[in-house]
Amino acid sequence: MLLFRFKESTLQPTRRQFLLGTAATAAGLVVGYTMLPMAPAHAQSDQKDAANPFQAYVEITPDNRILVHSSQFEMGQGSYFGIATLVMEELDGDWAQVDVIGASGNTALYGNLAWGGAMQGTGGSTSMTSSWERYRKAGAAARAMLIAAAARTWDVPEAEITVAKGVVSHPSGQSAAFGDLAEAAAGMPVPGDVPLKPRDEWTQIGSDSLKRYDSSGKTNGTQAYTIDLKMDGLSTAVMIHPPKFGAEVASFDADKAKALDGIVDVVQTPRGIAVIGKDMWTALKGRDLVEVTWNEDKAEKRGSAEIMAEYNRIADGPAAATARNDGDAAGALANAEKIIEGHYEFPYLAHASIEPLNAAARINEDGTIDVWGGHQMPDLYQMVAAEVGGTTPDKVRLHVMKTGGSFGRRAVSDADLIVEAVAAARALGPGKPVKVQWTRENDMRGGRYRPAYVHAVKAGLDKDGNIVGLYDHIVGQSIMAGSAMAAMIKDGIDPTSVEGAANLPYAIPNLKVDLTTTDVKIPVLWWRSVGSTHTAYVMETLIDELAAAANRDPVEFRLSMLGDHPRHAGVLRLAAEKAGWGTPLPEGRFRGVALHESFSTYVAEVVEITYNGDNDFKVDRVVCAVDCGTAINPDQIRAQMEGGIGFGLGAILQEELTLTEGVVDQENYDTYTPLRIDQMPQVEVHIVPSQEPPTGVGEPGVPPIGPAVANALRAATGKTVRKLPITTNLSA
């Protein structure tokens, strides 16, 4: 193995290190290329420090396969495809050769650069931002070494060699597949400065005809997920969790369950009772025979109605912290000509991914641990697995499985599924793998929800119809408190509670955003687009209501306040143009618009609805404009915008998770109702051409859809729905 380290200062203003490595593995070529901030606090500084053996970015095998080792987790958002596109742009391989596998165990290689590089993880729509340069450089380095190997083998100048579709060729007629040259390429000097293709030579990045390499497996059923995992001796565990959050096991009687044929064991884990059977059906039958007594002394016993009533009381009182304070909002509002004010209420929301949560683990005879699952935060899960398994992180090997959705749910600081799987495996003993598979009911009632929030807002206009002041007091739980990211809370402000409001782009001279963080025992977590799920709705419906009070067009009104934000204005103009904003609509049809930036991506959406009176309406059409910098996979960007719109639409129309006396009311898709297929509108997506580096698209399509629909309803009814979900509260 060769490992080189050198400095580079051309890619970013700050000093960076690059780590480039090659290795011969089974006579193949492995190349890794990564950027790290200088001396990150917890990054491994050399390969010998890595928890797992050297794993790189690009591997070319003797059997002519191109394996891309992805630092980012694939949960349906297309990160594997995007990263493979970056590699293939520079490598000039054949897509038929490509496969992408999840990598882990080496922060120096796989740390998320958008997070500073000190932790591997996928979230915040950062996959392409983190991967943009290092995976292109890995592809370029591998290509250069293949050319060098061919030149030496054929005794010809490197400049005369070409590469296309996985074949290295020379005008003399000599040619070789990548696999034929892999062993020789592994012995070539590592290029110290790898040039990247200029934009005008790109054939993969930005191609509208390029389709996902992994589509066939997902459509013909051959794609394997954690729920499909099979191996010799694998048993299945189902969980019994406390019915109330914060409750603990006082005692349990498993004698009847253990007497059932096929039950392997019933064990207590740090999070409840695991009933382990030869298969899931047997485990479920055993679960129903276990008698558990719960200690609820520390449990949350309030229902959601009581919690929201308390939030509303708090919202009308003094705030605990201030996130933004421009000018004198109180003074400006006191002298305003017109005032708009009220409370907004947002319920708890479940992630409701199509694949219920799961993970598998095995303690090996040598004391090592294997863990299979949707490892969205690999470094963290490796540490937690080691702690639960009674070993050290270097003894834990993660197998990163593809996952049927996450939306934030598999990025949890206490690694709940990993704890349960490793605890169950440890109870069974060495050599006995076990898969913990949650039921839909476990999943729906298992916590980690989008927090409930209340916003108390007040905004005012002057006599000319300009906003003179805006105040927002946000009340809700902190996602980061008590998590691995608690250090990001500064001066009482959890940034995930106020994002989208504290960074409002509109030129409002007097703007104040306050926050009061509540103490509730219901576990909460990031949910697709995090704080923007509620702040975008509040701000964009409030702006629309102010535009109406000022007798101004909603698009023109917004544009008048976006002089310093051309990318916001750009997507707004594009969406309005493509939607035919201002043109007549048939009777009963109404338009609404909303604009929002999240994760450095700018999205505007215009909706058309048919309103039939009372609570009867349908979202017919959505026109979306997105500026996400360089478009790596345009078709995938459109897909993510479409998916985000459907995801967000279901949430604002009808999704609501409630509790009664501390117990979650909803159990499955019959009572918690994501968007149905017949509710999905026609969606048009327009991508802004850009020379900027790429930003994310997994989440930013979600925030604008709610306020755009609400604004169309306000156009139809004259009132703003301030309590979600809309269909429950439109006529209230």
Secondary structure, 3 states (H helix, E strand, C coil): CEEEEEEECCCCCCCEEEEEEEEEECCEEEEEEEEEECCCCCCCCCHHHCCCCCCCCEEECCCCCEEEEECCCCCCCCHHHHHHHHHHHHHCCCHHHEEEEECCCCHHHHCCHHHCCCCCCCCCCCHHHHHCCHHHHHHHHHHHHHHHHHHHHHCCCHHHCEEECCEEECCCCCEEEHHHHHHHHHCCCCCCCCCCCCHHHCCCCCCCCCCCCCHHHHHHCCCCEHHHCCCCCCEEEEEECCCCCCCEEEEEECHHHHCCCCEEEEEEECCEEEEEECCHHHHHHHHCCCEEEEECCCCCCCCHHHHHHHHHHHHCCCCCEEEEEECCHHHHHHCCCEEEEEEEEECEECCCCCCCCEEEEEECCCCCEEEEECCCCHHHHHHHHHHHHCCCHHHEEEEECECCCCCCCCCCCCCHHHHHHHHHHHHHCCCCCEEEECCHHHHHHCCCEECCEEEEEEEEECCCCCEEEEEEEEEECCCCCCCCCHHHCECCECHHHHCCCCCCCCCCCCEEEEEEECCCCCCECCCCCCCHHHHHHHHHHHHHHHHHHCCCCHHHHHHCCCCCCHHHHHHHHHHHHHHCCCCCCCCCEEEEEEEEEECCEEEEEEEEEEEEECCEEEEEEEEEEEECCCCCCHHHHHHHHHHHHHHHHHHHHCCCECEECCEECCCCCCCCCCCCHHHCCEEEEEECCCCCCCCCCCCCCCCCHHHHHHHHHHHHHCCCCCECCHHHHCCC
